[in-house]
């Protein structure tokens, strides 16, 4: 079966996290993720393993059905391929950085083609490559020197502006945090090290966990770990890197730890939340008994339209109104208005009352919600919240009994608010269950799906093949979830 062939019955993919004790096969990016195709109705769907980091098979073509039997020859060939694609840099390259720092300023060169620092004896090998001089500022801020990765389907890099970096660091410092775990936030690590050199602020420690192995040229093994946040995989060896992580997460002498994560926006929320939960579990085990039921203080930087998914995975988090902006993103900039504002927000399990947003940027404190909000986010007495998500002033719809975006209008035919030019009859995508057509629950809570999974698991244990009654009977015409909901609405209206 061709995995890329069009299938009208497939409605999407679902990630299956930590189910059973079976180890996932590995690709060059570490252990793969188990996916399940979601089909209309409670029909059988086939599972497969694919790369955790790359959404495009052109970047990583690993694919394996869950029930495939892999031969020893194929397994060894796969391991050899993974080994051949390992990063050329390791934390041992930090010794090269110290040698490079001792080179006279006019002899410091960087190869743009290989993205690496060049020692005097290596220039001849790179004579045909594009090279540039390296300044002291670039050495202290590697993100300025390195070319940002731009593959939106795997590892696109967008770097915090100084405004956002300073806000995050000032907030953490004000909360008494002295150790920051930087997950995919190289700019934050750079700012911490620069502030420590200035000696104008309280000294802080940082550890960068990042997929970009090029940073290993600039940091020691206690400052950088080559890490995949989608599967919680350390490339430099689990024992070594985990020991570094555990030593950093250990709070001693009153040095509190917090985590700041800035994943790629195209990443799946479920595996990210799972990795962050595993980090939190590691932190919790290293703390006193007073912290046995708490999570590591965390700030997850992500677009606001992922709020529902994030809160489903991490219910203790709340979304702040602060708008994060990036240096190298064409749209996510500070100072824009209306729909052009940056959609990137901060999700945190820290009390929002303790996070002070800058008043000079238009933020104010809502005494009812007990948190800072943007000035146009007016408190709604009907909903009893400050409802805006996108920075604009929302309005209350008395028929929907909730606040909606200012551009939406209530449609009497659809019975809900939507854009004026919407197609009537098409309900919101997250309404109802397309397994059974019920409007009372979602697909993930459908009993038909749960029953099917239980039957499949028991069938797998017994070693027999499951043949459904439906397969033996005459096939019926398939009806979409929308059609089932329409039929139910007609029945209720009679």
C-alpha positions, 0 to 999 in steps of 0.5 A, spaced: 500 500 500 502 506 498 502 511 504 501 517 499 495 515 495 489 519 496 484 516 501 477 520 501 476 516 508 482 519 511 480 525 515 487 526 519 493 523 523 493 522 530 499 521 534 499 515 539 504 516 545 507 511 550 502 506 548 505 499 551 512 497 552 514 496 545 520 500 543 519 505 537 524 504 531 529 509 530 531 514 524 537 519 524 533 524 528 532 518 534 526 514 536 520 515 531 513 516 533 507 512 532 501 515 528 494 512 526 490 514 520 483 517 523 478 515 518 470 517 518 466 512 522 469 507 527 473 503 522 479 499 522 485 504 521 492 502 520 498 505 524 505 506 522 512 509 524 515 516 521 520 521 523 518 525 529 522 531 527 520 532 519 513 532 516 516 532 509 518 525 507 523 528 502 527 531 509 526 524 512 523 518 508 523 513 514 516 509 514 514 503 517 507 499 518 507 498 526 505 490 524 511 490 519 516 484 521 523 487 520 529 483 518 536 483 521 539 485 515 534 491 514 535 493 521 543 493 520 542 497 514 538 502 517 542 503 523 548 504 518 544 509 515 543 513 521 550 512 523 552 515 517 547 521 518 550 523 525 552 530 526 559 532 524 559 536 531 559 534 538 560 537 545 568 535 544 568 541 539 568 546 544 576 545 545 576 547 538 572 554 540 577 555 546 583 555 541 579 559 536 578 564 541 586 565 542 587 566 535 588 574 533 582 577 531 584 579 524 585 571 523 578 569 525 574 566 520 568 562 519 566 558 513 559 560 511 558 553 506 560 549 512 557 553 518 563 552 522 569 556 525 576 555 522 582 554 525 588 557 522 591 550 519 584 549 516 583 554 511 587 551 506 581 545 506 576 551 505 579 555 500 574 554 495 568 556 500 565 562 502 568 565 508 568 571 513 571 574 518 568 573 525 567 579 530 567 578 538 560 580 538 558 574 533 562 569 538 558 571 544 552 571 540 552 565 535 545 566 532 547 572 529 553 568 525 550 562 524 545 562 518 538 560 520 535 554 518 529 555 514 525 548 512 518 550 515 516 542 515 522 540 520 527 545 523 525 552 521 528 557 526 525 564 528 529 568 533 527 572 539 528 579 538 531 583 544 525 585 546 522 579 547 528 576 550 529 581 555 522 581 557 522 573 558 529 574 562 526 580 566 520 576 568 524 569 570 529 573 574 523 577 578 520 570 580 527 568 583 529 564 577 537 563 577 537 557 572 534 557 565 533 550 561 533 553 554 529 548 550 530 551 542 531 558 545 538 560 543 537 567 543 535 567 551 542 563 552 546 568 549 542 574 553 544 570 560 551 569 558 552 576 556 548 579 562 553 575 566 559 578 563 556 585 564 555 583 572 549 588 572 544 583 574 544 577 578 548 571 576 544 566 572 546 559 569 543 556 563 543 549 559 541 549 551 537 543 549 537 544 541 536 540 535 541 545 531 548 541 532 552 547 530 551 550 537 556 545 540 562 549 537 560 555 542 558 551 548 561 546 553 557 539 554 554 543 561 551 548 556 549 545 550 545 538 549 544 536 542 536 534 543 530 533 539 524 535 543 519 531 539 521 525 542 525 527 548 532 524 544 539 526 546 543 525 540 550 525 544 548 519 548 543 518 553 547 517 559 551 523 558 546 528 556 541 525 562 546 526 567 548 533 565 540 535 565 539 532 572 545 536 574 542 542 571 535 541 574 537 539 581 536 546 585 541 547 590 543 553 594 536 556 593 537 556 585 530 555 582 529 552 575 525 554 570 524 552 563 523 556 556 521 552 550 520 555 543 518 549 538 517 550 531 510 552 530 509 546 525 510 541 530 505 537 533 503 539 540 502 532 543 509 529 542 512 536 545 507 536 551 509 529 552 517 531 552 516 537 556 512 532 561 518 528 561 523 533 563 518 535 569 518 528 571 525 528 572 525 535 575 520 533 580 524 526 582 530 531 584 526 536 588 524 535 596 518 532 598 514 538 598 515 539 590 512 531 589 505 534 586 508 540 582 511 541 575 517 545 573 515 552 572 515 553 564 514 558 559 511 555 552 512 559 546 507 558 541 501 561 537 494 562 540 490 558 536 493 552 539 491 554 546 485 548 546 490 543 544 496 545 549 491 546 555 488 539 553 495 536 554 497 541 560 491 543 563 495 547 569 497 552 563 494 558 562 495 563 556 498 570 557 496 576 552 504 578 551 505 578 544 512 575 542 516 577 536 521 575 532 527 578 528 527 574 522 520 572 521 516 577 516 510 577 519 511 576 527 513 583 529 511 588 535 507 594 534 502 592 528 495 592 529 489 589 528 489 582 525 497 583 523 499 583 530 503 577 532 499 571 534 505 568 538 503 567 546 506 565 552 503 559 555 505 558 562 504 554 569 506 560 573 501 564 576 499 569 571 498 574 577 505 574 578 507 575 571 507 583 570 506 585 562 509 592 560 504 598 561 508 602 556 506 597 551 499 597 552 498 592 557 494 593 564 492 589 570 485 586 570 482 586 577 477 581 576 481 576 572 487 577 576 492 577 570 495 582 565 491 583 559 492 587 553 488 594 553 483 592 548 482 586 551 476 588 555 473 584 561 466 581 559 461 581 565 457 576 561 462 571 560 466 574 566 473 573 563 477 578 558 476 574 552 480 576 546 485 571 544 488 575 538 489 582 541 483 585 538 477 587 542 472 582 542 464 583 542 459 579 546 454 575 542 447 574 546 445 568 542 451 564 542 452 566 549 459 568 548 464 573 546 467 572 538 471 576 534 469 583 531 469 581 524 464 575 526 456 576 525 451 571 528 448 567 522 441 565 524 441 559 519 447 556 522 445 558 529 452 560 530 457 566 529 462 566 523 465 570 518 459 574 513 461 570 507 462 563 510 458 558 507 452 556 510 451 549 513 458 548 514 459 547 522 465 549 525 470 543 524 471 541 532 463 540 533 460 533 534 463 526 533 464 524 526 465 517 528 458 516 530 455 523 529 453 525 536 453 532 538 454 531 545 462 529 545 468 529 540 471 523 536 477 522 542 471 520 547 467 516 542 465 509 545 465 506 538 473 508 538 474 505 545 471 499 543 474 498 537 481 499 540 479 494 546 477 489 541 484 490 537 488 489 543 485 483 545 485 480 538 493 482 538 494 478 544 490 472 542 494 472 536 488 471 531 485 475 526 479 479 527 474 479 522 468 484 523 461 482 522 460 488 518 466 485 513 461 479 512 455 483 511 453 487 505 457 493 505 452 499 506 453 506 503 458 510 507 455 517 510 459 523 512 459 525 519 456 532 517 450 527 514 449 524 520 449 530 525 444 533 520 440 527 520 440 527 528 438 534 528 432 533 523 430 527 528 430 532 534 426 538 530 420 533 529 
